[in-house]
């Protein structure tokens, strides 16, 4: 079954059903992947979003070789990928010789990076977010490279505007976000040097039932944990839509590489989201703090022009999340820390 608004379920029964939904391709994804050829290699496949992207690629292009590369410290991730027909290669991306020895796939999706615990070892954060991209960009100079980045490279922008667009100069607070600018600059430099086509995929907050901004807010409402609205506005996108757009970028690369904002097109108030969950969960949210006039927000008009609006809308994500949390379904236990304003993760 192809993904469309008409085929979305009213509820997501369990993790298996969630994985199947996240890996269900749309006709638009199948069509865009058909415009490219060759193997697809996903570097850093073992993160929160990597398995979804790999599984989605295999479902959309079952006849093509999909290769997932990571250290695979959790063997269950490798097993999950293998069960879906995805090849796996163990590799430490900080090892330049090991990266150079990887198969030269013509299509690269780069997902490696370090955020959580970034302040605990800033040198490692910079190595992962800036040095590794330089290694990869040189090793795969003849490939298309879609490199995951973040909307956190932007400065805070007014919440009553449209968000930062791709012409907004990066100027973020905190070393984590600064290192993400470093990642982009490495891919940009080597794209210019080697004429490597690519995209810098500036993603703001992917939503999965097990983690994400909505999961964080709904869990806090359910448990009676205070919700700080100091960073009071967000935008976000269903993880399946984000993974689909990343893969579709392979057919929409620029040379030199260029940024693309990816998120939901709506700017949403955290206070309103908490109230919506309060109604669905039968709990009054506890709100603390006061909304500031700025936040990390992106303008996604370019992505909408390329790909159309996301398949899964805000109301559906809220309903699914409330149902998931109410049934005490699994969580990854990894808060997004969306409320952080000083860039310290």
Long-range contacts (C-beta under 8 A, 24 or more apart in sequence): 2-26, 2-27, 2-30, 3-240, 3-244, 3-311, 4-311, 5-311, 5-313, 8-311, 8-312, 8-316, 10-319, 11-320, 11-323, 12-209, 12-320, 12-323, 12-324, 14-329, 15-210, 15-329, 15-330, 18-208, 18-209, 18-210, 19-51, 19-52, 19-55, 19-80, 21-240, 22-52, 22-55, 22-56, 22-208, 22-239, 22-240, 22-243, 23-52, 23-55, 23-56, 23-58, 23-59, 23-84, 23-240, 24-56, 24-59, 24-240, 25-56, 25-59, 25-60, 25-244, 26-244, 26-311, 28-244, 28-248, 28-307, 28-308, 29-56, 29-60, 29-244, 29-247, 29-248, 30-60, 30-61, 32-247, 32-248, 32-250, 32-251, 32-252, 33-57, 33-60, 33-61, 33-64, 33-247, 33-248, 33-250, 33-251, 34-61, 35-251, 36-106, 36-107, 36-144, 36-250, 36-251, 37-106, 38-64, 38-105, 38-106, 38-107, 39-64, 39-65, 39-66, 39-67, 39-103, 39-105, 39-106, 39-107, 40-64, 40-65, 40-66, 40-67, 40-105, 40-107, 40-108, 40-109, 40-247, 40-250, 41-67, 41-68, 41-69, 41-102, 41-103, 41-105, 41-107, 41-108, 41-109, 42-66, 42-67, 42-68, 42-69, 42-108, 42-109, 42-111, 43-69, 43-70, 43-93, 43-108, 43-109, 43-110, 43-111, 43-112, 43-136, 44-69, 44-70, 44-93, 44-110, 44-111, 44-112, 44-113, 45-69, 45-70, 45-77, 45-81, 45-86, 45-88, 45-111, 46-70, 46-71, 46-72, 46-73, 46-74, 46-77, 46-78, 47-111, 47-112, 47-113, 48-206, 48-208, 48-211, 48-332, 48-334, 49-111, 49-206, 49-208, 49-239, 49-242, 49-243, 50-111, 51-77, 51-80, 51-81, 52-208, 52-239, 52-240, 52-243, 53-109, 53-111, 53-243, 53-246, 53-247, 54-81, 54-84, 54-86, 55-81, 55-84, 55-86, 56-240, 56-243, 56-244, 56-247, 57-247, 58-84, 58-85, 58-86, 59-84, 60-247, 65-105, 67-103, 67-105, 69-93, 69-102, 70-112, 93-128, 93-132, 93-135, 93-136, 94-127, 94-128, 94-131, 94-132, 94-135, 96-135, 96-139, 99-135, 99-136, 99-139, 100-139, 102-139, 104-140, 104-142, 104-143, 105-140, 105-143, 106-142, 106-143, 106-144, 107-143, 107-144, 107-250, 108-136, 108-140, 108-143, 108-144, 108-145, 108-146, 109-146, 109-148, 109-246, 109-247, 109-250, 110-136, 110-145, 110-146, 110-147, 110-148, 110-187, 111-148, 112-136, 113-148, 113-180, 113-183, 114-176, 114-179, 115-176, 115-345, 116-334, 116-337, 116-345, 117-345, 118-175, 118-176, 118-179, 118-345, 119-175, 119-176, 119-344, 119-345, 122-175, 125-175, 125-176, 125-179, 126-175, 126-179, 126-182, 128-179, 129-176, 129-179, 129-180, 129-182, 129-183, 130-179, 130-182, 130-183, 130-185, 130-186, 133-182, 133-183, 133-186, 133-187, 134-186, 134-189, 134-190, 137-186, 137-187, 137-189, 137-190, 137-191, 137-194, 137-196, 138-190, 138-194, 140-196, 141-190, 141-193, 141-194, 141-196, 142-194, 142-196, 143-196, 144-196, 144-197, 144-198, 144-250, 144-253, 145-187, 145-191, 145-196, 145-197, 145-198, 145-199, 145-253, 145-257, 146-198, 146-199, 146-201, 146-246, 146-247, 146-249, 146-250, 146-253, 147-183, 147-184, 147-187, 147-198, 147-199, 147-200, 147-201, 147-257, 148-201, 148-203, 148-246, 149-180, 149-183, 149-184, 149-200, 149-201, 149-202, 149-203, 149-259, 150-177, 150-180, 150-202, 150-203, 150-204, 151-202, 151-203, 151-204, 151-205, 151-261, 151-263, 151-296, 151-297, 151-298, 152-176, 152-177, 152-180, 152-296, 152-343, 153-177, 153-180, 153-181, 153-184, 153-202, 154-296, 154-298, 156-294, 156-295, 156-296, 156-341, 157-294, 157-295, 157-296, 157-297, 158-293, 158-294, 159-232, 159-233, 159-267, 159-291, 159-292, 159-293, 159-294, 159-295, 159-297, 160-293, 161-297, 162-267, 162-299, 162-301, 163-235, 163-261, 163-267, 163-297, 163-298, 163-299, 163-300, 164-261, 164-297, 164-298, 164-299, 165-261, 165-298, 165-299, 165-301, 165-302, 166-202, 166-258, 166-259, 166-260, 166-261, 166-299, 166-302, 172-343, 173-341, 173-342, 173-343, 174-342, 174-343, 174-344, 174-345, 175-343, 176-343, 176-344, 176-345, 177-343, 178-343, 184-259, 187-257, 188-256, 188-257, 191-255, 191-256, 191-257, 192-256, 195-255, 196-255, 196-256, 196-257, 197-253, 197-254, 197-255, 197-257, 198-253, 198-254, 198-255, 198-256, 198-257, 198-258, 199-249, 199-252, 199-253, 199-254, 199-257, 199-258, 199-259, 199-260, 200-257, 200-258, 200-259, 200-260, 201-245, 201-246, 201-249, 201-260, 201-262, 202-259, 202-260, 202-261, 202-262, 202-298, 203-237, 203-242, 203-246, 203-262, 203-263, 204-234, 204-235, 204-236, 204-237, 204-261, 204-262, 204-263, 204-296, 204-297, 204-298, 205-234, 205-235, 205-236, 205-237, 205-263, 205-336, 205-338, 206-236, 206-237, 206-238, 206-239, 206-242, 206-243, 207-236, 207-237, 207-238, 207-239, 207-317, 207-321, 208-239, 208-332, 209-320, 209-321, 209-324, 209-329, 210-329, 210-330, 210-331, 210-332, 211-331, 211-332, 211-334, 211-335, 211-336, 212-236, 212-239, 212-321, 212-336, 213-273, 213-336, 213-338, 214-273, 214-317, 214-318, 214-321, 215-321, 215-324, 215-325, 215-331, 216-335, 216-336, 216-338, 217-270, 217-273, 217-274, 217-277, 218-277, 218-281, 218-321, 218-322, 218-324, 218-325, 219-325, 219-331, 220-274, 220-285, 220-286, 221-274, 221-277, 221-278, 221-281, 221-283, 221-285, 222-277, 222-281, 222-283, 222-325, 222-326, 224-283, 224-286, 225-286, 226-286, 226-287, 226-288, 227-270, 227-274, 227-285, 227-286, 227-287, 227-288, 228-288, 228-289, 228-339, 229-269, 229-270, 229-271, 229-274, 229-287, 229-288, 229-289, 229-290, 229-291, 229-339, 230-289, 230-290, 230-291, 230-292, 230-339, 230-341, 231-270, 231-292, 231-295, 231-296, 231-338, 231-339, 231-340, 231-341, 232-269, 232-270, 232-271, 232-289, 232-291, 232-292, 232-295, 233-267, 233-268, 233-269, 233-270, 233-291, 233-295, 233-297, 234-267, 234-268, 234-270, 234-273, 234-295, 234-296, 234-297, 234-338, 235-263, 235-264, 235-265, 235-266, 235-267, 235-268, 235-297, 235-298, 235-300, 236-263, 236-264, 236-268, 236-317, 237-262, 237-263, 237-264, 237-310, 238-310, 238-311, 238-312, 238-317, 240-311, 240-312, 241-310, 241-311, 241-312, 244-307, 244-311, 245-303, 245-306, 245-307, 248-306, 248-307, 252-306, 260-302, 260-303, 260-306, 261-298, 261-299, 261-300, 261-302, 261-303, 262-298, 262-300, 262-303, 263-298, 263-300, 264-300, 264-310, 264-314, 265-300, 265-301, 265-304, 265-309, 266-314, 267-297, 268-314, 270-339, 273-318, 276-318, 276-322, 277-318, 277-321, 277-322, 277-325, 280-318, 280-319, 280-322, 280-323, 280-326, 281-322, 281-325, 281-326, 292-341
